[in-house]
């Protein structure tokens, strides 16, 4: 399941000469060049003029909300931005989904009084609501309101493929039989249960995902036992059901629990803590990522993970399906901001130069597979305390700005921008502009898309896309390797075939990882409280580096859940890892989290380059060797 807003960016330089270099426009077409440059300058100037004329209430709102409001009120502005889309969804009733940060719980009542609907309200003043667009200024203008932004969007890390369409015939043929994950054999879990007499008994494993719509259906088919769902937290969708089936296949006597992670980011964090305190979960696993989780600091969801792991919970999370530098499948770039020697037409501020050589390149071009994908930008300021202002732009092949994110950062905002690539068209590219302030380390991510060479533009990307709570220090960030048949479609047109797994055999050192699996490592610059890890140095030589992902587990496996036949993605890998941990804990209930980690990591089968690598971590975990490493005796 994927729910997200999308972003794309194209950059057009200041001079006609640079325009010719970066867009491939012929010198024999001066009128075309002049028209494109004029469109670009008018559009971007119009956007930046908005940033210069924000009211006090608008300064608390995201740029997308402000632009959407202004476009609806000002026809002349709309005429200057004919191809622009804010990415803000406005309902037929005129409402927008927003996240409100406030210092007082009273803002929830103010939202209701303004005709809005409150979806979630936390004790610390975080509110998820559907708010009339016309009420934005009144709510943002309240003294107790810190920020109003479009509702933070999330994705699960299931990888849908064209094999889903072919699944029904196979499912019908096996309808009378229980569906068992091929990961059970590939990880040697079936043999380990018999050899060591372990089954997950006495261990509660809890899942956080979108929802469990087909829970009753799976239970009636004998695929699942009773599941303890937190009150009111059933969610919507079925990825949670599929994850629970995987855990039950490998650890059949484990007790199961569930809560949704999709109500809001604050609710996700609250449910993590609730699964430990009221749910009594010893192992928690999720497959969800919110797009605004910082790569450089543990923010609210990672802080919740830190809380439960400090209390002894084993936490597993999907590494993500945004690809990796080893396979050339990611759209991720991080590095120190490098001031360009050229400008972008109409833009106030300094573009980032992606090219470290003597050549200047103000843009990174996006692949055809990046259409409709979100693009995020972070920089190395503390969360909620950014005084350096960076902006994100996306332009189309004619030179028009089609999406942007230009939030004002003046000392109390987040170092974060997000926009979306249009769903149609081609020739998109992205630009990062420092509007004001100091140079910082930046992270640019087109989620599930790619940066590619295009015309005279070279492609610039790096490793390190795994981030957020999956990269929490004590979490297990889980990469994916196929258990059985290969993922059935190329990730992008022209890609090589995807690898197949060993089923009915075991994983070995020659097994391959999924080409879409996200890579690390993860550099952080701030502690959770916002204090600098290396004061005075927030560049590529500062901070600390976490070796993520940690481990690899199976995907591409059978479930009985419609739409997850088979189930690909790191969303499937994480519950396999959690289930193996449940076998270890049932074999040795007194084991500490450190002992479980050591057993899993030390016995993992190394994949790729010897030792830890940025795609598979310490390798693919195996149930039997891990139980032996923990000191569990064969029965």
C-alpha positions as CSV (number, residue, x, y, z in Angstrom):
1,X,0.0,0.0,0.0
2,X,1.4,3.4,-0.9
3,X,0.0,6.7,0.1
4,X,2.0,9.8,-0.7
5,X,2.2,13.2,-2.2
6,X,4.5,13.6,-5.1
7,X,7.3,16.0,-6.4
8,X,9.5,16.7,-9.4
9,X,11.9,19.5,-10.2
10,X,13.6,21.0,-13.2
11,X,16.2,23.7,-13.1
12,X,16.8,26.2,-15.8
13,X,19.8,28.5,-15.5
14,X,20.1,32.2,-15.6
15,X,21.9,32.6,-19.0
16,X,20.8,31.5,-22.4
17,X,24.2,29.8,-22.8
18,X,23.7,27.7,-19.6
19,X,20.1,27.0,-20.8
20,X,21.5,25.5,-24.0
21,X,24.0,23.4,-22.1
22,X,21.5,21.9,-19.6
23,X,18.3,21.5,-21.7
24,X,19.7,20.7,-25.1
25,X,17.8,23.5,-26.9
26,X,19.4,24.3,-30.3
27,X,21.1,27.6,-30.8
28,X,19.0,27.9,-34.0
29,X,15.9,28.4,-31.9
30,X,16.5,31.7,-30.0
31,X,12.8,32.5,-29.7
32,X,12.1,29.1,-28.1
33,X,15.0,29.7,-25.7
34,X,13.8,33.2,-24.8
35,X,10.2,32.0,-24.3
36,X,11.3,29.2,-22.0
37,X,13.6,31.4,-20.0
38,X,10.8,34.0,-19.7
39,X,8.3,31.4,-18.5
40,X,10.7,30.1,-16.0
41,X,11.7,33.5,-14.6
42,X,8.0,34.6,-14.4
43,X,6.9,31.5,-12.6
44,X,9.7,31.2,-10.1
45,X,9.7,35.0,-9.4
46,X,6.0,34.7,-8.7
47,X,6.5,31.9,-6.3
48,X,9.4,33.7,-4.5
49,X,7.4,36.9,-4.3
50,X,4.8,35.0,-2.3
51,X,7.6,34.0,0.1
52,X,8.5,37.7,0.5
53,X,5.0,38.8,1.3
54,X,3.9,36.2,3.9
55,X,1.6,37.4,6.7
56,X,2.4,36.3,10.3
57,X,-0.2,33.6,10.1
58,X,1.1,32.4,6.7
59,X,4.6,32.1,8.1
60,X,3.3,29.2,10.2
61,X,1.9,27.5,7.2
62,X,3.7,25.3,4.6
63,X,4.4,26.9,1.3
64,X,2.1,24.5,-0.5
65,X,-0.9,25.6,1.6
66,X,-0.1,29.2,1.1
67,X,0.4,28.8,-2.7
68,X,-2.8,26.8,-3.1
69,X,-4.8,29.5,-1.2
70,X,-3.2,32.3,-3.3
71,X,-3.7,30.5,-6.6
72,X,-7.4,30.2,-5.9
73,X,-7.7,33.9,-5.0
74,X,-5.4,35.4,-7.6
75,X,-6.1,34.7,-11.3
76,X,-3.0,36.7,-12.4
77,X,-0.8,34.5,-10.2
78,X,-2.4,31.3,-11.7
79,X,-1.7,32.7,-15.2
80,X,2.0,32.9,-14.4
81,X,2.0,29.3,-13.2
82,X,-0.1,27.4,-15.8
83,X,1.6,24.1,-15.2
84,X,2.1,24.4,-11.4
85,X,0.4,22.1,-8.9
86,X,0.8,22.7,-5.2
87,X,0.2,19.0,-4.4
88,X,-2.5,20.0,-1.8
89,X,-5.6,17.9,-2.1
90,X,-8.8,20.0,-1.5
91,X,-12.0,18.1,-1.0
92,X,-15.3,18.9,-2.6
93,X,-16.3,20.4,0.7
94,X,-13.3,22.7,0.6
95,X,-11.2,21.0,3.3
96,X,-7.6,20.0,3.4
97,X,-5.9,17.3,5.6
98,X,-3.5,19.0,7.9
99,X,-1.1,18.4,10.8
100,X,-1.2,21.1,13.4
101,X,1.6,21.6,16.0
102,X,0.5,23.6,19.0
103,X,1.3,24.3,22.6
104,X,-2.2,23.7,23.9
105,X,-4.8,21.0,23.5
106,X,-7.4,23.7,23.0
107,X,-6.6,24.0,19.3
108,X,-8.6,20.8,18.7
109,X,-11.8,22.6,19.9
110,X,-10.8,25.6,17.7
111,X,-10.6,23.3,14.6
112,X,-14.1,21.9,15.4
113,X,-15.5,25.5,15.8
114,X,-14.0,26.4,12.4
115,X,-15.9,23.6,10.8
116,X,-13.1,21.1,10.8
117,X,-12.9,17.4,11.8
118,X,-10.3,16.2,14.2
119,X,-8.8,12.8,13.3
120,X,-6.3,12.6,16.1
121,X,-5.2,14.8,19.0
122,X,-2.3,14.0,21.3
123,X,-1.8,15.3,24.8
124,X,1.2,17.4,23.6
125,X,-1.0,19.4,21.2
126,X,-0.4,17.6,17.9
127,X,-3.6,17.5,15.9
128,X,-4.4,15.7,12.6
129,X,-7.5,17.3,11.1
130,X,-9.6,18.0,8.0
131,X,-9.7,21.8,8.0
132,X,-11.6,24.2,5.7
133,X,-9.0,25.9,3.5
134,X,-10.7,29.2,4.3
135,X,-9.9,28.6,8.0
136,X,-6.2,28.1,7.6
137,X,-5.2,31.7,8.5
138,X,-7.5,31.8,11.6
139,X,-6.1,28.6,13.0
140,X,-2.4,29.4,12.1
141,X,-2.8,32.9,13.6
142,X,-3.6,31.5,17.0
143,X,-0.8,32.3,19.5
144,X,-0.7,28.6,20.7
145,X,-0.2,27.3,17.1
146,X,3.4,26.6,16.0
147,X,2.9,25.1,12.6
148,X,0.2,24.1,10.1
149,X,1.2,21.8,7.2
150,X,-0.4,19.3,4.8
151,X,-0.9,16.0,6.6
152,X,2.4,14.1,6.7
153,X,2.0,11.2,4.3
154,X,3.3,7.7,4.7
155,X,4.1,4.7,2.7
156,X,4.3,1.0,3.4
157,X,7.2,-0.9,1.8
158,X,5.2,-3.5,-0.2
159,X,6.4,-3.7,-3.8
160,X,3.4,-4.4,-6.0
161,X,4.2,-6.3,-9.2
162,X,2.5,-7.6,-12.3
163,X,2.5,-11.1,-10.9
164,X,-0.3,-10.1,-8.6
165,X,-2.6,-10.2,-11.6
166,X,-1.6,-13.8,-12.4
167,X,-2.0,-15.0,-8.8
168,X,-5.7,-15.8,-8.7
169,X,-5.4,-19.1,-10.7
170,X,-2.7,-20.3,-8.4
171,X,-4.6,-19.2,-5.4
172,X,-7.7,-21.0,-6.5
173,X,-5.7,-24.2,-7.1
174,X,-4.4,-24.0,-3.5
175,X,-7.6,-22.7,-2.0
176,X,-8.1,-25.8,0.1
177,X,-4.6,-25.6,1.6
178,X,-3.1,-23.2,4.1
179,X,-0.7,-20.7,2.5
180,X,2.8,-21.0,4.1
181,X,5.5,-18.5,3.4
182,X,8.4,-19.9,1.4
183,X,10.6,-18.0,3.8
184,X,9.8,-20.6,6.4
185,X,12.0,-23.1,4.5
186,X,14.4,-20.6,3.0
187,X,15.4,-19.4,6.5
188,X,15.4,-22.9,7.9
189,X,12.7,-22.0,10.4
190,X,10.7,-25.2,9.8
191,X,13.8,-27.4,10.6
192,X,14.7,-25.2,13.6
193,X,11.3,-25.7,15.1
194,X,11.7,-29.4,14.9
195,X,15.3,-29.5,16.0
196,X,15.1,-27.1,18.9
197,X,11.5,-27.5,19.9
198,X,10.7,-23.8,19.6
199,X,7.5,-22.3,18.3
200,X,7.3,-18.7,19.6
201,X,5.3,-19.9,22.6
202,X,5.2,-17.3,25.4
203,X,6.3,-14.4,23.1
204,X,4.0,-11.7,21.9
205,X,4.8,-10.2,18.5
206,X,3.0,-7.0,17.4
207,X,2.6,-5.5,14.0
208,X,2.2,-1.8,12.9
209,X,1.1,-1.3,9.3
210,X,-1.9,0.2,7.5
211,X,-4.7,-2.1,8.5
212,X,-6.2,-5.6,9.0
213,X,-9.3,-5.5,6.9
214,X,-9.2,-9.2,6.1
215,X,-8.3,-10.4,9.6
216,X,-11.6,-12.3,10.1
217,X,-11.3,-13.9,6.7
218,X,-7.7,-15.1,7.4
219,X,-8.8,-16.4,10.8
220,X,-11.8,-18.3,9.4
221,X,-9.5,-19.9,6.8
222,X,-7.1,-21.1,9.5
223,X,-4.4,-18.7,8.5
224,X,-4.3,-16.7,11.7
225,X,-5.3,-17.2,15.4
226,X,-6.7,-14.5,17.6
227,X,-5.0,-11.1,17.2
228,X,-5.1,-8.5,19.9
229,X,-5.9,-5.2,18.1
230,X,-5.5,-2.1,20.1
231,X,-8.8,-0.4,20.7
232,X,-9.8,1.7,17.8
233,X,-6.6,1.0,15.9
234,X,-7.7,-1.5,13.3
235,X,-6.8,0.9,10.5
236,X,-7.6,0.4,6.9
237,X,-6.0,-1.9,4.3
238,X,-4.5,-5.4,4.5
239,X,-0.8,-5.2,4.7
240,X,-1.0,-5.8,8.4
241,X,-2.9,-9.0,7.8
242,X,-0.3,-10.3,5.4
243,X,2.5,-9.5,7.8
244,X,0.7,-11.3,10.7
245,X,0.3,-14.4,8.4
246,X,4.1,-14.5,7.8
247,X,4.8,-14.3,11.6
248,X,2.3,-17.0,12.3
249,X,3.9,-19.3,9.6
250,X,7.3,-19.1,11.2
251,X,6.4,-18.8,14.9
252,X,3.0,-20.5,15.1
253,X,2.6,-20.4,18.8
254,X,3.5,-16.7,19.3
255,X,0.7,-14.4,20.5
256,X,-0.1,-11.7,18.0
257,X,-1.1,-8.0,18.2
258,X,-1.7,-5.1,15.9
259,X,-2.2,-1.3,15.7
260,X,-2.4,1.0,12.7
261,X,0.5,3.4,11.9
262,X,-1.5,5.4,9.4
263,X,-3.8,7.7,11.4
264,X,-1.0,10.2,11.8
265,X,2.7,10.3,12.6
266,X,2.0,11.3,16.2
267,X,-0.5,8.4,16.5
268,X,2.1,6.0,15.1
269,X,4.5,7.0,17.8
270,X,1.8,6.7,20.4
271,X,0.9,3.2,19.2
272,X,4.5,2.1,19.4
273,X,4.5,3.0,23.0
274,X,1.1,1.6,23.7
275,X,2.0,-1.8,22.2
276,X,4.7,-2.1,24.8
277,X,2.8,-0.7,27.8
278,X,-0.8,-1.9,27.3
279,X,-0.1,-4.5,24.6
280,X,2.7,-6.2,26.5
281,X,4.6,-6.9,23.2
282,X,8.1,-8.3,23.4
283,X,8.7,-7.9,19.7
284,X,7.3,-5.1,17.5
285,X,7.6,-4.9,13.8
286,X,6.5,-2.2,11.3
287,X,6.7,-1.6,7.5
288,X,5.8,2.1,7.5
289,X,7.8,5.3,6.7
290,X,6.6,8.9,7.0
291,X,8.2,11.1,4.4
292,X,9.2,13.9,6.9
293,X,11.2,11.6,9.2
294,X,14.6,13.2,9.4
295,X,17.6,11.3,8.2
296,X,19.8,13.4,10.5
297,X,18.1,13.2,13.9
298,X,15.8,10.8,15.7
299,X,12.4,12.6,15.4
300,X,9.1,11.6,17.0
301,X,8.7,8.0,15.6
302,X,12.3,7.1,16.1
303,X,12.1,8.5,19.7
304,X,9.2,6.2,20.4
305,X,11.3,3.3,19.0
306,X,14.1,4.4,21.3
307,X,11.8,4.4,24.3
308,X,10.5,0.8,23.7
309,X,13.9,-0.6,22.9
310,X,15.3,0.9,26.1
311,X,12.6,-1.0,27.9
312,X,13.7,-4.3,26.4
313,X,11.5,-4.6,23.3
314,X,13.0,-6.0,20.1
315,X,12.1,-3.6,17.3
316,X,12.2,-4.6,13.6
317,X,11.5,-2.2,10.7
318,X,11.6,-2.3,6.9
319,X,14.7,-0.7,5.4
320,X,12.6,0.5,2.5
321,X,12.2,-0.1,-1.3
322,X,13.9,3.0,-2.6
323,X,16.8,1.2,-4.2
324,X,20.5,1.3,-3.7
325,X,23.6,2.7,-5.2
326,X,25.2,-0.7,-5.8
327,X,22.5,-1.6,-8.3
328,X,22.0,1.9,-9.6
329,X,18.3,1.8,-8.6
330,X,18.0,4.7,-6.1
331,X,17.1,8.3,-6.4
332,X,19.1,9.5,-3.4
333,X,21.8,12.1,-3.1
334,X,23.5,13.5,0.0
335,X,26.5,15.7,0.5
336,X,27.8,19.1,1.5
337,X,26.1,22.0,-0.1
338,X,28.3,23.4,-2.9
339,X,27.5,26.9,-4.1
340,X,27.0,27.1,-7.8
341,X,28.8,29.7,-9.9
342,X,25.7,30.2,-12.0
343,X,22.1,31.2,-11.1
344,X,18.7,29.9,-12.0
345,X,16.5,32.3,-13.8
346,X,14.1,34.1,-11.5
347,X,15.4,32.5,-8.4
348,X,16.6,34.4,-5.3
349,X,19.3,32.4,-3.7
350,X,22.2,30.1,-4.6
351,X,21.7,26.8,-6.4
352,X,23.5,23.7,-5.3
353,X,26.1,22.5,-7.8
354,X,25.8,18.7,-8.0
355,X,29.0,18.3,-10.0
356,X,32.2,18.2,-7.9
357,X,34.3,18.7,-11.0
358,X,35.1,22.0,-12.7
359,X,31.8,21.7,-14.6
360,X,28.7,23.3,-13.0
361,X,25.4,21.3,-12.9
362,X,22.5,22.9,-11.0
363,X,20.1,20.0,-11.6
364,X,19.7,16.3,-11.1
365,X,17.5,14.8,-13.8
366,X,14.7,12.3,-13.0
367,X,13.9,9.0,-14.7
368,X,10.7,8.2,-16.4
369,X,9.9,5.9,-13.5
370,X,9.9,8.8,-11.2
371,X,6.6,10.2,-12.4
372,X,4.2,10.7,-9.5
373,X,6.9,10.2,-6.9
374,X,7.5,12.4,-3.9
375,X,10.8,14.3,-3.6
376,X,12.1,15.3,-0.2
377,X,14.9,17.7,0.9
378,X,16.5,17.7,4.3
379,X,19.6,19.6,5.6
380,X,21.7,19.4,8.7
381,X,19.9,21.8,11.0
382,X,18.2,20.6,14.2
383,X,14.6,19.6,13.9
384,X,12.3,22.5,14.7
385,X,15.2,24.9,14.9
386,X,16.3,25.6,11.4
387,X,17.6,29.1,10.7
388,X,19.0,28.3,7.2
389,X,16.5,28.5,4.4
390,X,16.6,26.0,1.6
391,X,14.1,25.6,-1.3
392,X,13.2,22.8,-3.7
393,X,12.1,23.3,-7.3
394,X,10.8,21.0,-10.1
395,X,10.6,22.2,-13.7
396,X,9.3,20.6,-16.9
397,X,11.0,20.2,-20.2
398,X,9.6,23.6,-21.4
399,X,11.2,25.4,-18.5
400,X,8.1,26.0,-16.4
401,X,8.1,25.4,-12.7
402,X,5.6,22.6,-12.0
403,X,6.1,22.0,-8.3
404,X,8.1,23.5,-5.5
405,X,8.5,23.7,-1.7
406,X,9.6,27.0,-0.3
407,X,8.9,27.0,3.4
408,X,10.5,29.8,5.3
409,X,13.1,28.7,7.9
410,X,13.9,31.5,10.3
411,X,14.9,29.7,13.5
412,X,11.9,27.7,14.6
413,X,11.0,25.6,11.6
414,X,12.0,22.1,10.3
415,X,14.8,21.7,7.8
416,X,12.5,20.0,5.4
417,X,10.9,20.5,2.0
418,X,8.7,18.2,-0.1
419,X,7.2,18.4,-3.5
420,X,5.8,15.8,-6.1
421,X,6.8,14.9,-9.6
422,X,3.8,15.2,-12.0
423,X,2.2,11.9,-13.0
424,X,2.5,12.6,-16.7
425,X,5.2,14.2,-19.0
426,X,8.9,13.8,-19.2
427,X,12.2,15.6,-18.9
428,X,11.8,16.6,-15.2
429,X,14.7,17.6,-13.1
430,X,15.2,18.9,-9.6
431,X,17.1,21.9,-8.1
432,X,18.1,22.7,-4.6
433,X,18.5,26.4,-3.7
434,X,19.9,28.0,-0.6
435,X,17.6,31.0,-0.2
436,X,19.6,32.3,2.8
437,X,21.9,31.2,5.6
438,X,24.8,28.9,5.9
439,X,26.0,25.9,3.9
440,X,24.7,22.6,5.2
441,X,24.9,18.9,4.5
442,X,21.9,18.1,2.3
443,X,19.8,14.9,1.6
444,X,17.7,14.8,-1.6
445,X,15.4,11.8,-2.2
446,X,13.0,10.9,-5.0
447,X,11.3,8.1,-3.2
448,X,11.1,4.9,-5.3
449,X,12.4,7.0,-8.3
450,X,15.9,7.6,-9.7
451,X,18.3,10.2,-10.8
452,X,19.5,9.6,-14.4
453,X,21.8,11.1,-17.0
454,X,19.7,13.2,-19.5
455,X,21.2,15.1,-22.4
456,X,24.2,17.0,-21.0
457,X,23.2,16.3,-17.4
458,X,25.1,13.7,-15.6
459,X,23.4,11.6,-12.9
460,X,24.5,12.2,-9.3
461,X,23.4,9.8,-6.5
462,X,24.9,8.3,-3.4
463,X,24.2,5.5,-0.9
464,X,22.3,6.2,2.3
465,X,18.6,6.2,1.5
466,X,17.6,4.2,4.6
467,X,16.5,6.7,7.3
468,X,14.0,7.6,9.9
469,X,13.0,5.2,12.7
470,X,14.3,2.2,10.7
471,X,17.7,3.6,11.3
472,X,17.2,4.1,15.1
473,X,20.2,2.9,16.9
474,X,18.7,-0.2,18.6
475,X,16.2,-1.1,15.8
476,X,16.8,-3.8,13.3
477,X,16.6,-2.3,9.9
478,X,15.7,-5.2,7.5
479,X,16.6,-5.5,3.9
480,X,15.0,-8.0,1.5
481,X,16.1,-11.0,-0.5
482,X,13.7,-13.2,-2.6
483,X,12.8,-16.5,-1.1
484,X,11.3,-18.0,-4.2
485,X,10.3,-16.8,-7.7
486,X,11.8,-13.5,-8.9
487,X,9.9,-10.2,-8.7
488,X,7.9,-10.3,-11.9
489,X,8.5,-6.9,-13.5
490,X,11.5,-4.7,-14.2
491,X,11.8,-1.9,-11.7
492,X,12.1,0.6,-14.6
493,X,12.0,0.0,-18.3
494,X,15.3,-1.5,-19.5
495,X,16.3,-2.9,-16.2
496,X,17.8,-6.4,-15.9
497,X,15.8,-9.3,-14.6
498,X,15.3,-9.5,-10.9
499,X,16.9,-12.4,-8.9
500,X,15.1,-15.5,-7.8
501,X,15.4,-17.2,-4.4
502,X,16.5,-20.6,-3.2
503,X,13.1,-22.1,-2.3
504,X,12.6,-25.0,-1.5
505,X,16.3,-24.8,-0.5
506,X,18.0,-22.6,2.0
507,X,19.5,-19.2,1.7
508,X,23.3,-19.4,0.9
509,X,26.2,-17.1,0.4
510,X,25.3,-17.0,-3.3
511,X,21.8,-15.7,-2.7
512,X,20.9,-12.3,-4.1
513,X,19.2,-9.4,-2.6
514,X,16.3,-7.5,-4.1
515,X,17.4,-4.7,-6.5
516,X,14.9,-2.3,-4.9
517,X,16.1,-2.8,-1.3
518,X,17.2,0.5,0.2
519,X,20.8,1.0,1.3
520,X,22.7,2.7,4.1
521,X,24.8,3.9,5.9
522,X,23.0,6.6,7.9
523,X,24.8,9.7,9.0
524,X,23.3,11.7,11.9
525,X,24.3,15.1,13.2
526,X,22.0,15.6,16.2
527,X,20.9,13.8,19.3
528,X,17.1,13.3,19.7
529,X,16.9,16.5,21.8
530,X,18.5,18.6,19.0
531,X,22.0,19.0,20.5
532,X,24.8,18.6,18.0
533,X,26.8,15.3,18.1
534,X,29.8,17.2,16.8
535,X,29.3,20.9,17.7
536,X,30.5,23.2,15.1
537,X,30.7,20.5,12.4
538,X,27.5,19.5,10.6
539,X,29.3,18.7,7.3
540,X,30.3,15.4,5.7
541,X,33.1,15.0,8.2
542,X,30.9,15.5,11.3
543,X,28.2,13.7,13.2
544,X,28.1,9.9,13.6
545,X,27.4,7.0,11.3
546,X,25.1,4.1,12.0
547,X,25.6,0.9,10.1
548,X,22.2,0.3,8.6
549,X,20.4,-1.8,7.4
550,X,21.3,-4.4,10.0
551,X,20.1,-7.7,8.5
552,X,18.3,-9.3,5.5
553,X,15.2,-11.5,5.4
554,X,12.9,-13.1,2.9
555,X,10.3,-11.5,0.6
556,X,8.3,-12.6,-2.4
557,X,6.3,-15.2,-0.4
558,X,2.8,-16.7,-0.2
559,X,0.0,-15.3,1.9
560,X,-3.7,-15.9,1.6
561,X,-4.4,-12.1,1.5
562,X,-5.7,-10.7,-1.8
563,X,-3.2,-8.4,-3.3
564,X,-0.3,-10.0,-1.4
565,X,0.0,-13.2,-3.6
566,X,2.9,-13.1,-3.5
567,X,4.1,-10.5,-1.0
568,X,7.2,-8.6,-2.2
569,X,9.1,-5.8,-0.5
570,X,11.0,-5.1,2.7
571,X,7.4,-5.0,4.2
572,X,7.6,-8.8,3.9
573,X,11.2,-9.1,5.0
574,X,10.7,-7.4,8.4
575,X,8.0,-9.8,9.8
576,X,10.2,-12.8,8.8
577,X,13.0,-11.3,10.9
578,X,10.6,-10.6,13.8
579,X,9.3,-14.2,13.7
580,X,12.8,-15.6,13.8
581,X,13.5,-13.4,16.8
582,X,10.4,-14.9,18.5
583,X,11.8,-18.4,18.0
584,X,15.0,-17.3,19.7
585,X,13.2,-15.8,22.6
586,X,10.9,-18.8,23.0
587,X,14.0,-21.0,23.1
588,X,15.7,-18.8,25.7
589,X,13.2,-16.4,27.4
590,X,15.9,-14.9,29.6
591,X,18.0,-13.7,26.6
592,X,18.7,-10.0,26.6
593,X,18.1,-7.8,23.5
594,X,21.9,-7.6,23.1
595,X,22.2,-11.4,23.2
596,X,19.5,-11.8,20.6
597,X,21.2,-9.2,18.3
598,X,24.6,-10.9,18.7
599,X,23.0,-14.3,17.8
600,X,21.2,-13.0,14.8
601,X,24.1,-11.0,13.4
602,X,27.0,-13.4,14.2
603,X,25.2,-16.3,12.5
604,X,23.9,-14.4,9.5
605,X,25.0,-15.6,6.0
606,X,27.2,-12.9,4.5
607,X,25.9,-11.6,1.1
608,X,27.8,-9.4,-1.3
609,X,31.1,-8.0,-0.3
610,X,32.7,-9.6,2.8
611,X,31.6,-8.2,6.1
612,X,28.9,-5.5,6.6
613,X,27.7,-4.0,3.3
614,X,25.4,-1.1,2.7
615,X,22.6,-3.1,1.0
616,X,22.3,-6.3,3.1
617,X,23.9,-5.2,6.4
618,X,25.4,-8.2,8.2
619,X,23.6,-10.7,5.8
620,X,20.6,-12.9,5.7
621,X,19.6,-14.3,9.1
622,X,19.0,-18.1,9.6
623,X,16.8,-19.6,12.4
624,X,18.9,-22.7,13.2
625,X,22.3,-21.1,13.3
626,X,20.9,-18.2,15.3
627,X,19.4,-20.5,17.9
628,X,22.7,-22.4,18.2
629,X,24.6,-19.1,18.6
630,X,22.2,-18.1,21.4
631,X,23.1,-21.4,23.2
632,X,19.7,-23.1,22.8
633,X,20.1,-26.8,23.0
634,X,18.6,-29.2,20.5
635,X,15.8,-31.2,22.0
